[in-house]
Amino acid sequence: MRSIIDYRSDAVTLATFEMRQAMANAEVGDDFAGEDPTVKQLEAMSAQMFGKEAGLFVISATMANQIAIMTSTQPGDEVLVGEESHIFNMETGGLAALSGVQARPLRSSNGEFSLSDVQRAVRKGGLQSPITRVLCLENTYDLNLGLPLSQEYMSEISMLAHDHDVLVYLDGARIFNAATALKIEPEFLCRGIDVLQFSLCKGLSAPVGAILLGTKDFIAQARRVRQRIGGGVTKAGYMAAAGVVALQTMIDRIEEDHIHAKRLAFKLAEVDESLVNVEKTLTNIVQISLKNAGKDAVLLTAELEKQGIKIKTVDQTTCRLVTHWGITVSDVDKTSEAIKRILGR
Ligand SMILES: *Cc1c(COP(=O)(O)O)cnc(C)c1O
């Protein structure tokens, strides 16, 4: 019996029994020669699901992000990124180190950049300025909030970027959470996007991997870049086999994670309205604010840990809890009760 309730991330999810079986029985080959049937199957399934021409299996979402930018920029170029985005904050300065590009952070409101901010940020050329090459979106946005960005917004901002010859890249590590929350098909949601990536090992619970999607030409270039940085894996089919099962079995159940997150948010709001923003709990991430609770975030995290409940401290007054297929309704109820006791309510 599992005794720890782990909300630190949906990346803590373990492969399902069916994934392990698929890995054991995977048909594999030399992916460098384009001969791994399972990798090819996963790449084709993914491309079809998003209505893109081609896909590339990559070891991690971080690597997918970095390959995407390396493929679409030259050193000295500029890319527009969200101030709270993963690619800007959580990838050890990879944009500068690997692509030699300058990242220009944009402020967001409810996860959205304003069109006029983007318009103003795009460099029009000229001898002295860098050239704006890529607009980086993220959906769901903000790893501590998980805000789903609407299809209307994504398409409007993409059109603006395209008007200026700027490529639109989407870090869609949690795109299935966004599509589920918005109740639309991922293909429709990502229609205006040139290149995107989604993670297989967050809510989808596969052991490794992300898929990069784009045109045939872009993916052919990206494949070379992946090779350059040592991201090619000859018999990747063992890993891809779990990804295939993830796409077949784990997407429809993401709704459950959202219901659990909402339930947790409601229960915490019953304890104290100021603890959570129920309206902003739209996917699988619950953010707790302790500003008015008289306890700090490190203390709450430590007290919960003593009771076998792991959460993430974001800063002095903020914690993050992520629901996933390892979290049940009774876990949620147990957690809200524990927080109530710790806060002395
Ligand atoms: C988790 C995450 C990543 C990185 O995923 P890894 O597979 O751990 O490298 C990138 N972007 C976003 C938005 C994420 O949530």
The ligand as an SDF file (V2000), in Angstrom:
LIG
                    3D

 15 15  0  0  0  0  0  0  0  0999 V2000
    7.5880   20.1950  -16.6090 C   0  0  0  0  0  0  0  0  0  0  0  0
    7.6440   21.2320  -17.6410 C   0  0  0  0  0  0  0  0  0  0  0  0
    8.7100   21.2950  -18.5390 C   0  0  0  0  0  0  0  0  0  0  0  0
    9.9230   20.3940  -18.4490 C   0  0  0  0  0  0  0  0  0  0  0  0
    9.6260   19.0500  -18.4650 O   0  0  0  0  0  0  0  0  0  0  0  0
   10.7870   17.9600  -18.2740 P   0  0  0  0  0  0  0  0  0  0  0  0
   10.2740   16.7860  -19.0220 O   0  0  0  0  0  0  0  0  0  0  0  0
   10.8790   17.7450  -16.8080 O   0  0  0  0  0  0  0  0  0  0  0  0
   12.0260   18.4980  -18.8530 O   0  0  0  0  0  0  0  0  0  0  0  0
    8.6810   22.2810  -19.5010 C   0  0  0  0  0  0  0  0  0  0  0  0
    7.6600   23.1460  -19.5810 N   0  0  0  0  0  0  0  0  0  0  0  0
    6.6200   23.1210  -18.7460 C   0  0  0  0  0  0  0  0  0  0  0  0
    5.5100   24.1190  -18.8950 C   0  0  0  0  0  0  0  0  0  0  0  0
    6.5720   22.1650  -17.7410 C   0  0  0  0  0  0  0  0  0  0  0  0
    5.5450   22.1430  -16.8870 O   0  0  0  0  0  0  0  0  0  0  0  0
  1  2  1  0
  2  3  1  0
  2 14  2  0
  3  4  1  0
  3 10  2  0
  4  5  1  0
  5  6  1  0
  6  7  2  0
  6  8  1  0
  6  9  1  0
 10 11  1  0
 11 12  2  0
 12 13  1  0
 12 14  1  0
 14 15  1  0
M  END
$$$$
